[in-house]
Amino acid sequence: MKPAFLQAVEQLKQWIAAGSVDLTRQQMRQGVIHSSTETLRFRVKSLSEAELQDINQLCPEPLPPAYFHFLREVGCGEFFIDEFRAAFDIFGLDELRQAASHIAQEIAEE
């Protein structure tokens, strides 16, 4: 894994531990810089080694090492939640089981 990825994971862990991160955006409009700051939150759950192994077994293909590292180090859940939604979600074991069940049910109905 590349050092930049490992550093990003460590930075993300710090933000999660703090509970939030402030994102400041700057735009140039008509020659004037305008700034706005937004606080982004996290709703993340750590995964046990047993859950990680079950997730790995549920996936039809082996998880890439970087993805498995992310799950082990950071966990699953909702990341960078603004006022309305999360920027991205990473499924945990329960969500993967539900998705697998739903897919199997859809296939059975066809």
N, C-alpha and C positions, 0 to 999 in steps of 0.2 A: 504494500500500500504506500502511496506517495505521502511524503511529509505534509504537504498542504492539506490533504484529506484528514490526516491524523490531527493536525492543528485545528482544523475546522470542527472536528468532533469534540475536542477539548473545549473550544470556545463555546460551542452549543451547550455542553454540560454545565459550564459556568453560568450561562444565561438561564438555563432551566433551574439550577440551584438557587439563583436569585429570584426566580419567579416570573421575570419579564425582562424585556430589552427595549430600549427606546430607539426607534428608527427615525432619523432626521433626513428629510428629503429637501433638496434645494433645486429650484428652477429659476432660470433666467427668463424674465418677461420684460420686454421693452427696456432692456439694459439694466434692470434692477433684479437683484437676487432675492427670491422669496423662499423662506424656510418654513417647514411644518414638521412637527414631531408627533409621532404616534407610538404608544406603548403596545407592544405585542406580548402576548402571554403564551403559556404552554400548558397542556393537559397531558402529561406523560406518565407512563407506568413502567417501572423496571420489570424485566423478565427474568425468571429463574432459569437455571441451566436445564431443568426438565422441560420447561416451556420452550426454550430455544431448540432443544432436540426434537420436540413434538412439531414445532413449526417447520423445521428442516425436513422432517419426514412427511408432512402434509404437502409440501411443494413437489410438483412433478419433476422438476429439475433441481439440482443442487443450487443453493443460494450462492451468489458470488461472495467471495471472502470479505469484500468491503461492506456489503449489505449485512452479512452476519456479524461483522465487527460493530457496525452501527447499532444493530439490535442489542448486542451484548453490552455495549458501553452506554447507550442512550436509552433504549427501550422503545416502546410503541406509544401511539396516541396522536394527539393533535399538536401541530407545531405552528408557531407564529400566528396566533389567533388575534385578529383585529376586532373591531366592533361587531362585525357580522359573521365572519367565518375564519377557518384555519387555512393557512397557505397550502398545507398538505397534511395528510393523515398517513400513518403507518399502522397496518393491522397487527394486532396481537393474536394470540392463539384462539381466543373465543371468536373474534371477527373472521379469522381464516376458516374456522370450523363452520361458521354460519354461511360464509360464501361458498365453501365446498359443498355443503348440504343443498344450498339454493341451486347451484350449478347442476348437481346430480339430479335434483327434482326437475329442473327444466329439461334436461336430457331425457329423463324417463317419460315426460309428458309429450315429447315429440314423436 
